[in-house]
């Protein structure tokens, strides 16, 4: 049965590509900081989309569906429930929340940063130098934490791939898991209308944040993208 809708699957793989590019552009290449910033804005929009989609999207990907209670989490960790889940298992659910929070921290902190050469974030001048230095360090720490989450995520996927869920990777490509569930589905029209509403809101948020918020805060024009 279908578990992951097309928008969730596209979001997942775009996120993977975005993280890879951010690592390469931020840690390896010296001349991609402007593109690094642009992709960072895109990731901020994607996180906004995922939060909205987790509220009004298909039931299988709503936060209310898969965020575990402490009792449920303990039951899973102690191995008292070993049957595969139609959506995220409890630890996977916490990983989803962790990725969203960390990437929000990453992308928002980037708005206050500068490399003093090619890029200055649109909100850089709003805070004092000491605070922006702290935010810069937070940006670095959060990215290291993000890489740790990525490694754990890949290890967990491979573990389940070769143990209880051999279809786990294919499911994120096709959307289907061989597990029956009673979650309500959206009609095709409902799915697309809700998804594009989330995309529209996320896009407007980024445009406003980059092009209008600095002016509203009285920030002088600087070199930023």
N, C-alpha and C positions, 0 to 999 in steps of 0.2 A: 504494500500500500504506500501511497505517497506520503512522505514525511517532510521533506524539504522542498519548498516551493522554488520556482525559478529565480526569484529575486534574492532569496536567502542564499542560494547556491552561487549566483553571480557575486553577491556581496562577499562571500567567503573567499572565492578565488581572487577577486580584486584586492581584498585585504592582504592575501598572501603576496601578490605581486607588489603591492605598495610597501610592505615591510621589507621585502628584498631590495627594492629600489632605494628605500630610505637608508638601509644599511650601506649599500654600495656608494650612494651619493654623499653620505655623511661620514663614513669611515675610510673609504678607499680613494674616491675621486676628490680632486681639489677644486674643480671648476663647475660643479653641479649644484651649488648651494641654492641658486634661484629655483631650479627645478625641484630641489629638495623641499623648498618652502611651498611650492605649488602643490606638490603631492601631499604635503602635510595638511594644506587646506582641504584637499580632497578627502583625506582620512578623517578630518574633523567632521566633514559633511557625512561621511559614511557612518561614523559613530552616532551622529544625530539621527540618521535614517534608521539605524538598528534599534535605538531606544524607542522611536516612534513605532517601528514595525513590531517591536516586542510588546506593544500595547494593543495595536489595532490589526496586526497581521493575522495570518492563519493560526489556529489554536495551537498547533504543534510547536510554534516558535515563540509563543507569548511567554513572557517572564512568569506570569501567574501559573503557567502550565508546568514549567520545569525547574523553577527555583525550589530547592529542597528545604524541608523543615529540618531542624536539628535532629529530630528523631529519625527521619528518613535518611539523612546523611549518615548517622551513626550505624543504622541498619545496613547500609550499603558498604561502609568501610569495614565493618566486622564480618562481611561476607554472608550475612543472613539472607540476602536477596541477590541471587546470581543470574536471574533471567535477564536477557537483553532488554533494553529500553527502546520504546518507539521513538523517543526524542533523545535529549541529552540525559546521561546518567547523572547522579548528584554531583560527582566531582567534575564532570564535564560542564555542568551548569555553572559551577563556581568559576571554572576556567573562562567561560564566556563572559561572565561579569568582570573577571580580572582583566581580560583583554580590553574590554570597553573602557574601564576606568583608567588603565595605564595609557591607552592611546589618546583618551581625552586629555590626560595630564600632558602627554607629549605634544599634542597638536596645540593645545591652549598655551602652554609655556613658550612654544615657538613664536607666538605673536609678540612676545616681549623681548626677543633676542636680537642680536646683531653680530655679524662677523667683522664689522668695521670696514669692509671693503665692498662686497657685492650685495649684501642683504641687510636690511634693517626691518624688523617686524613692525607692523602698523601700530602696535601699542607700546613700542619700546620706550618712548619718551614720557610715558604717563607715570612711570615709577622712578624712584631714585636708583642710582647706580648700584648701591649695596643690595637692594631688593632684586634688581635684575640679575645680579651675580648669583644670588641664591636660586633664582628661577632657572638660570643657565645650568647650575649644578643639578637641580632637580630634573631638568631635561635629560642630562647625561645619565643620571641614576635610573630614571624611569625607562630609558632605552635599554640599559643593561638588564633591568628586570623584565622588560618585554622579550628580549632575546632568551632569557631563562624560561619564560612561559612558552615560547616557541619550541624550545628543545623538549620541554616536558610534554607539550601537546603532541609533537611528532612521536615521541616515545610511547605515549599512551595510545595513539592511533595504531601504531605498529603492534603494540601488545594485543589490543583487541582484534586487530586484523588477523593475527595468527592464533587466536584463542577462541573467543566466544562470538565474534562478529566479523567473519571473513568478508562481508559485504560492505564494511563501514566506509571505505574509500569510494567504492562504486556508487554508494548511496548519495554522496555529495556531488556526484556527476549526473546521476539519473533522477535523484530525488526520492527513490523508492527503497524501502526496506521490506524484507519478507516477514513482517511482523504485523499482525492484525491490531488495530486500535479503534477506539470509539470517538476520537477527536472530531469535532465538527470541521467541515471544509468550507471554503468560500467558493462561490461561483466564479467563473472566469472573469466576468465583469467586475465583481466585487474585489477580486484579487488585484486586477490592474488599476482600478480606480483608487484603492487604498494605497497601493504601492506608489503610484505617481503623485498622490497627495503628500506622502512622506518625502519623496524625492523633491517635490516643489518646495516644501517647508525647509528642508535641509539646504537646498540651494539658496533660497532667500536668506537664510540665516548667515551663510558664508559671505554672500554679497554684501549684506548689511554690515557684518562684522568687519570686513576688510575696507569697504568704501565709505561707510557712513559713521560708524562708531568713533573712529579717530577724530573726525571733525566735531562730533557731538561732545567729545571729551576735551576739546580744545588742543589737540595734539598737532604740532606743526608738521608740515609735509617733510617726509624724509624719503630716502631711497628704499622702497620696499615693494614686494610683489605679492 
